[in-house]
Amino acid sequence: MKWSRGHIIGHGSSATVSVATGCSGIFAVKSTKLSTSESLQREQIILSTLCSPFIVAYKGCDIKMENNMPVYNLFLEYMPFGTLVQATHRHGGRLNESAIACYTRHVLQGIEYLHSKGLVHCDIKGANILISEDGVAKVCDFGCAKVVIDAKAAAPISGTPMFMAPEVARGEEQGCPSDIWSIGCTMIEMAIGGSPWPNVADPFSILYHIAYSNKVPEIPSFLSEEAKDFLEKCLRRNPQERWTANQLLKHPFLEEFSFNSKQIEELNSSSPTSILEQGFWNYVEESESHGNLIHMTCFENSPADRVRSLALCSGEPCLTWHDDESWITTRRN
């Protein structure tokens, strides 16, 4: 496919995203050096098997020589309204319940599809959900995703600490229920416009708190009883007690509102619609651009050591937190 790279619209520790044009129109291209493209190639393999209106569409891939260096390129659907985090910020730092319910339903439909394919996303959060031109929320960034073979087997895990389920923070398992916990955290993020754990400062404390405190993120008191009940079903510390995506899609909270995509689209009416507005596009791997990417290869025997293996970098500086948006994405080798 012949295509032309436009200006850069996003940066991450492992890839750069540019706007691109070709015979199929406008799309986004996620690129990195071929020699460091293992993660991007894994993402391509996963995306190429998926087809859902609630998952950012795969458009192809290629390898191209640029500046005398082979570059691996992953082509993705053009999403003009940015991330769910940006949508929240554009509307005063929080979304109303109708919008929260609508976006949550879209994300759940994407996650239900993934789970039916035997896949776990492993990094659900507002920064990894993009809004289409017609107001549909779509799941993106499959760099942490994995096939569920044996969720209970101790294995390297991945994700963003603030959105990790307790069993993931303990290094025990990372199955479909962990995505449900992350959806609950993402709902809180939409409701308050910030961290689901606002009172925990450093990454080690965050992970240890999630893993062993027996607490859950605080559910905002201003939400309706239906919304609170929905969140309670997502944020059960025992993964076996959490509702599945299929069950949650039938919850009264999601059935309470009339889901009119045009109404949701109007929420984004103040958003740029031109691909030339570069600042609006700083969504790709947003969490990675604010901190160090860490790799987890094993877990020690004690609980503290297992959490420390998540919170500390191997041979690199420890993770730092700069503000409420500085989520740190952790990936497995």
N, C-alpha and C positions, 0 to 999 in steps of 0.2 A: 504494500500500500504506500502510495506517495503521500507525504505529509510534510508540513512546515511547522517548526517550533516557534512559538511566540515568546512573550516575556514570561519570566518566572513569576509564579503565583503562590508558591509555598516552599518552605524549607523544612527539612527534618534531619536527624542525625544520620539516617540511612538512605535518604532519597531527596530529590528536588522535583517539584511539580511545576509544569509549564502549561500554558494554554497552547493548543495546537489546532491547525486546520488541515483538512484533507478532503477527499472526494465525498466523504460521509458527513461533512460539516465540521462543527466545532466540537472538540473533546479536550480532555485533560490527559497529559502524559506524565507519568511518574518515572523518574530516571535515576540511575546510579551506575557507577563503573561496573563493567561486567565482572571484574575480579571480586567485587564485594556485593554481588547481586543475589546471593543465596536466598535471603529473606524475601526479596521481591519476586524471585522465581517461584518460591513456595506460594506466595500470594496469588501469582498468576495461575498456578495449577488449581488452586481452590476456586478462584473466581470463574475460571473457564468451565467449571462443572455446574455453576449456579444460574438460575433464571427465575427471578422473582421481582415484581414491581416494587418491593420494599428492600431491595439490595442494589447498591450502585452497580450499574451494568458494566461488564467486561467488554472491551472493544477490540482487543487484540494485543499483540506484542511484537517487538523486533529487536535486533541488535544493529546498531549504527555506529560508524566511525565518526567521532567528533574530536577535533583537536588531536588527531593521531592516536586516539584511544577508543577501544570498543566500549559502547554504552548500551546497557540493557534498558529498554523502554516498555512500560506497561501502559496501555491505553484504556482510559476509563470514561464513563459517562460524564458529560458536562453538567455540573450542578450549580446553578446561578445564585442560590440564596445562602450559601455558606453552611456553617454548622449550627447545630441546635444551641450550642453555647452562644453563638453570635445572635441567633434569633431571640434568645432570652435577654441578652444585653440591649438589643434594639428596642425592647419594650419595657424599659424601666427596671431591668434586673430580675423580673419574674414574669412568668406566664400565668394567665388565668386558667381555671380548671378545665374549661372547654378545650383550650389549646393543649394543655397537658394530657388530657384524655385522648385527644385525637392523635398526637404524636406518639404517645405510649402505645396506642393500638397499632399504629404503623410498625413501630419497632418490634412489638410482640409478634406481628404477622411475619416479619422478616426472620425473627429468632425461631419461631415455630417451624418455619420452612427449613432453616439450618439444622435444627435438632432432628427433624424428620429425615435429613440426609446423613445423620450420624456425625454432625460437626458441632463444635463448640466455638463461639467467637472468642471468648477469653478476655476481651477488652472493651466491653460495652460502656460507653460514657458519652456525654453530650458532644465532645470533640470528635467522636467517631460516628456521628449521625449527621447526614447532610440533608438539606431541604431542596427539593426540586422546584421547578418553575410553577408547577401546579399545586404546590403546598404539601407534597408527600414527603415524609421523613424516610430516609433510606440508610441502611446500615452500610458502613464502609470500613476500610483498613483491616484487612484480614492477615496482617503480619504476625499476629499472635494466635490465630485460629489453629485448631488441631482436630484430628479425627478421634472420636471417642472409642478407645479399644478396651481399656480397663480403667475407668475413672478413679477407682480406689487404690490403684497401684501408685506407690511413691514415685514421682517423676518430676523433672524440672517443670516449673509452672511459669506463667507469664501473665502480664496485665498491669494495671495501674493501681498502686497501693490503696488510694482513697476509695476505690470501687471494688476492691477484692472482697470476696466472701470469706467468712472465718475459716472454713476448711482449706481454702486456697492459701490464706496467710499462714496457716500452720503447715503447709506443704503436704497435706494429706491427699487431696484429690481435686480435680478441676473438671467437673462434668457439667451437664446441662443445668443443674440447679444453681451453679455459680453465675451463669448468665442472668438468671432470674434475680438474684441478689443485686447484681450490677444494675439491672433495670430499675429496681427500687431506689438505689442510690441516685440514678439519673433523674428519676421523677422528683426527688428532693432537690437536686441541682436545678431543675426547671422551676420549682416552686419558690426557692429562696435566692437563686442566682449565684450560688456559691457552693462551697465544699459540703458534702454530706457529713463530714466530721470537722466542724469549724473550730473545735476547741483542742485539737491535737496538733502539735506543731511539727516535730521532726519525723522523718520516715521510719526510724526504728520504733518510736513510740506509737506511730500510727498503726504499723503492722502488729505490734505486740498487743495494742489495745483492741484491734479488730479480732485478733486470734484468741485472746484469753480473758477479755474483760467481762464476758457474758452480757455485753450491752449491744444495742443496735443503734443505727443513726436515729437522731431525734426526728419524729414525724411532726411537721409543722402544725401547730394548734389551729391555725386558721383554715385548714382544709376541711372539706365536708366529711361526714361520717363514712360515706361510701369510699372516698379517696383514702382515708385513714385505714379502713378495713382492707382495701386493695394493697396498700403498702405493707400492712402487717402480714399479708399472705406471701409477699415477696421477701421480707426481711426476717424470716425465721432462721435462727442460728443453726438449727438442725437441717441440713440440706434435704433430708428425706421428708420433712414436713412442709417444705415450700411447695406452693402450687406450681404446676407446669404452665408453659405458655398457652397450651390449649385450654386449660382450666381458667386461666386469667382472662382470656379473650371473651369468656362468658360471664365475667364478673359484672355486677350491676353498675359499677363506676364507669365502665366503658360503654355501657348501654344507655346511660343516663342522658348523654349528649347526642345531638343530631350531628353527624359527621359530614359537614359540607366542606369539600376541599376548597371551594371558592372563598368561603369565609376564612379558612386558615390561610389561603393565599394572600388575602387582604392584610393579614398580620405582617407580611413581608413587603407591603406596597412601597415602603420607604427605602427598600433595599436597592442597591445598584443592579442594573440589568445588563450593563455593558461589560464585556470581558476585558476592557481596557482599564477598569478600576482595580488596580493591582492590590491595593491595601485590603480590599474586601476578601481576597482569595487566600489570605494567610491561614488556611485551615488544615492543610495536610500535615499529618504527624505533629500537630500543634503541641502536644504534650512533650514531644521529644526535643523541641527547639528550646525548651527552658531548663533542661537538666540533662544529666548523664544517663545514657542507656546502660542498664546493668544486665548481666547474664547470670543465671542461676543454674548450677550444674549438679548440686547435691544438697542434701540436708543433713545436719548434724543430729546427734542423739537428743540433746536437751531441747525443750521448747524455745528457750532464748536463743540457742545456737541456730535453730531452724529459721527463726525470724531474722536473726542477724544476717544469715546467708542471703536473705532477700534484700535487706536494707543496706548492706555494704557492697561496694564494688570490688571486684577482684583485680587488685593492682591499679585501681583508679581512685580518684577522690570520692568521698562519700557523697551521697545524694544531698542536695540542698533544696530548700523551699524558699521561693522569693515572694510569692503572693498566692491568693486563693486559686489562681488559674494555672499555677505551675505544677500540674500533675506530671508525675514521672512514669513513663511507660517502661515496663521491664519486660524483656523478651528472653526466651530460652535460646540456647545455642542451637 
